Amino acid sequence: MKSTSRRKGFTLIEVLIALAILAIALTAAMRAASVATDSANETKLRTLATWIAQNRIAEINALSVTNLPGVGESNGRQTMANIEFEWKQKISNTPNTAFRKIDVQVLRPGNEQWLANLSGFVVKAAP
């Protein structure tokens, strides 16, 4: 009778290599999840900023039913979804005297990167 003393199982080197591969795979998965989360947050901020810009243009249109708004720049702050934003608007003349152009830019306070930049027009109602 032959007696074999071969043990079944993994060697230490095999276990270490498997752990290294697992660590690399988990690191890549965590990085992908982090990028996806950052992207979702950026999309949320840009969507809210666009809504603020649209609201500014709609508000100016609603207030300007009989008279066109004055030319100039103004700014302010607005909170939406418990997040504070800063907006800047510029109202300028157009070649047609019955129209005014409105440019609204929205950003986070203390940040230089604009999240939304929207343009619209106000029309003087015919008498």
HELIX and SHEET records of a PDB file:
HELIX    1   1 LEU A   12  LEU A   63  1                                  52    
SHEET    1   A 4 GLY A  72  MET A  80  0                                        
SHEET    2   A 4 ILE A  83  ASN A  93 -1                                        
SHEET    3   A 4 PHE A  99  LEU A 107 -1                                        
SHEET    4   A 4 TRP A 114  VAL A 123 -1                                        
END                                                                             
